[in-house]
Amino acid sequence: MRGTEPAALPRGYFGIGAERISKALNLGNLMRSAHGFGASFTFTLGAAYQALEARADTSKGAQHLPHYNWKTVDELMLTAGCRLVGVELLDEAIDLPSFHHPPQAAYVLGPERGALSPELIARCDYVVRIPTSFCVNLAMAGAIVMYDRVRSLGRFPPRPIGEGGPAGDRRAMRGKVGRGKIGRGGGA
């Protein structure tokens, strides 16, 4: 044991969803990423019927975590204390790297080729933006937000000041990849 084990997962929960999503592949990819990042639930607001097929969810996330389909913003029901966080490329939004994620949160992304509705933005406790010069794919945006949540809530030790991994971590040593250490059974 190296004594550099990751800290325990933070308490709390999160869910992720999209408003007016229209593509089954995007919803499937979002559900798969949510399952992989440890989300507690997924949801849609006003989704197109075709999107609800969620064809790309090869992890079968809907079998492992609840998925809610609300038709309107008014139907959206979150538990007490759960903060609604909109993800939208707005000038007044908080840049994601500067955002402190709430312990209980539901993240909502806008539709493909569109933006979060004014009604939904008005309901959000926070609106964050991924600092890109243009919008990225809906499912990719969701994965970025979930990665940032997992990374920033203390599960991992702070990043080292210099390049590479934590001091003494052999996986960070260049050219030291051997059979069974890194990769898929390759080796020198």
C-alpha positions in Angstrom: 0.0 0.0 0.0 1.3 3.4 -0.9 -0.8 5.5 1.5 -2.2 7.5 -1.4 -5.6 5.9 -1.7 -8.4 8.1 -2.9 -10.6 9.7 -0.3 -14.0 8.2 0.3 -16.7 9.3 -2.1 -18.5 12.4 -0.9 -22.0 12.0 0.5 -24.9 13.3 -1.6 -26.3 12.3 -5.0 -26.8 13.7 -8.5 -29.0 13.2 -11.5 -28.6 14.4 -15.0 -31.1 15.0 -17.8 -32.0 17.0 -20.9 -34.8 19.3 -22.0 -36.5 18.7 -25.3 -33.9 16.1 -26.4 -34.7 14.6 -29.8 -32.0 12.0 -30.6 -32.1 8.5 -29.1 -28.3 8.2 -29.4 -27.7 11.3 -27.3 -30.0 10.1 -24.6 -28.5 6.6 -24.7 -25.0 8.0 -24.4 -26.0 10.4 -21.6 -27.6 7.5 -19.7 -24.5 5.3 -20.2 -22.2 8.1 -18.9 -24.5 8.8 -16.0 -24.4 5.1 -15.0 -20.6 5.1 -15.3 -20.1 8.3 -13.3 -22.4 7.1 -10.5 -25.5 9.2 -11.1 -28.6 8.4 -8.9 -31.1 9.1 -11.7 -31.6 10.4 -15.2 -34.5 12.4 -16.6 -35.9 14.2 -19.6 -38.2 17.2 -20.0 -40.4 17.3 -23.0 -38.4 14.7 -24.9 -39.3 13.7 -28.4 -40.8 10.2 -28.6 -37.9 8.9 -30.7 -35.3 10.0 -28.1 -36.9 7.8 -25.5 -35.6 4.7 -27.3 -32.1 5.5 -25.9 -30.5 3.1 -28.3 -26.8 3.9 -27.3 -27.2 2.9 -23.7 -25.2 -0.3 -23.9 -24.7 -0.4 -20.1 -28.5 -0.6 -19.7 -28.5 2.2 -17.2 -32.3 2.3 -17.1 -32.1 -1.1 -15.4 -29.8 0.2 -12.7 -31.0 3.7 -12.0 -34.3 5.4 -12.2 -35.2 7.4 -15.3 -38.0 10.0 -15.2 -39.8 11.4 -18.3 -41.5 14.7 -17.4 -43.5 16.3 -20.2 -43.2 19.9 -19.0 -41.0 22.0 -16.7 -44.0 22.3 -14.3 -44.0 18.5 -13.9 -40.3 18.4 -12.8 -40.2 17.2 -9.2 -37.0 17.1 -7.3 -36.5 16.1 -3.6 -36.1 18.8 -1.0 -32.6 20.2 -1.0 -31.8 19.1 -4.6 -30.4 22.0 -6.6 -31.3 22.3 -10.2 -28.2 23.2 -12.3 -28.7 24.3 -15.9 -25.8 23.7 -18.3 -25.9 26.4 -21.0 -23.5 28.5 -23.0 -24.5 31.9 -21.6 -22.3 34.9 -20.8 -23.8 35.2 -17.3 -23.4 31.5 -16.5 -20.7 30.3 -14.0 -17.7 28.8 -15.7 -17.7 25.1 -14.8 -14.1 25.0 -13.5 -15.1 27.8 -11.0 -18.3 26.1 -9.9 -18.6 24.4 -6.5 -21.0 21.5 -7.1 -23.9 21.2 -4.6 -24.0 17.8 -2.6 -27.5 17.1 -4.0 -27.9 18.2 -7.6 -29.8 17.6 -10.8 -28.0 18.8 -14.0 -30.1 19.7 -17.0 -28.8 20.2 -20.5 -30.5 22.0 -23.4 -31.7 20.3 -26.6 -29.7 19.6 -29.7 -29.7 22.7 -31.8 -31.3 24.8 -29.1 -31.1 26.2 -25.6 -32.7 25.7 -22.3 -36.1 27.3 -22.2 -36.6 30.6 -20.3 -39.0 28.8 -18.0 -36.4 26.2 -17.1 -33.6 28.7 -16.7 -35.9 30.7 -14.3 -36.3 27.5 -12.2 -32.6 26.7 -12.0 -30.7 27.4 -8.8 -27.5 27.8 -10.9 -26.5 27.9 -14.6 -23.0 26.8 -15.5 -21.2 26.9 -18.8 -18.5 24.7 -20.2 -15.8 27.1 -21.3 -15.8 26.3 -25.0 -16.0 28.7 -27.9 -19.1 26.9 -29.2 -21.6 24.3 -28.0 -20.5 20.6 -27.9 -22.6 17.5 -28.3 -25.3 17.1 -25.7 -24.0 13.7 -24.4 -20.4 15.0 -24.4 -21.4 18.1 -22.4 -23.1 15.8 -19.9 -20.0 13.6 -19.5 -17.8 16.8 -19.0 -20.1 18.0 -16.2 -20.2 14.6 -14.5 -16.4 14.3 -14.8 -16.0 17.7 -13.2 -18.3 16.8 -10.4 -16.5 13.6 -9.6 -13.1 15.3 -10.0 -13.9 18.3 -7.8 -15.7 16.7 -4.9 -12.6 15.3 -3.2 -12.5 11.7 -4.4 -9.0 12.1 -5.7 -5.8 13.7 -4.3 -4.9 17.2 -5.6 -3.1 17.2 -8.9 0.7 17.4 -8.7 2.3 20.8 -9.4 4.6 19.3 -12.1 3.5 17.1 -15.0 2.6 13.5 -14.6 0.9 11.6 -11.7 1.4 11.7 -7.9 5.0 11.2 -6.7 5.9 7.5 -6.6 3.0 6.4 -8.8 4.7 3.9 -11.2 1.9 4.3 -13.7 3.1 7.9 -14.3 6.6 6.8 -15.2 7.3 7.1 -18.9 8.6 4.0 -20.7 7.9 1.7 -17.8 4.8 0.1 -19.2 5.1 -3.7 -18.8 3.1 -6.7 -19.2 -0.1 -6.5 -17.0 0.8 -3.0 -15.6 -0.9 -0.6 -18.1 -2.9 -1.2 -21.1 -4.5 -4.3 -22.4 -2.1 -7.1 -21.8 0.6 -5.6 -24.0 4.2 -5.3 -23.0 7.6 -4.7 -24.1 
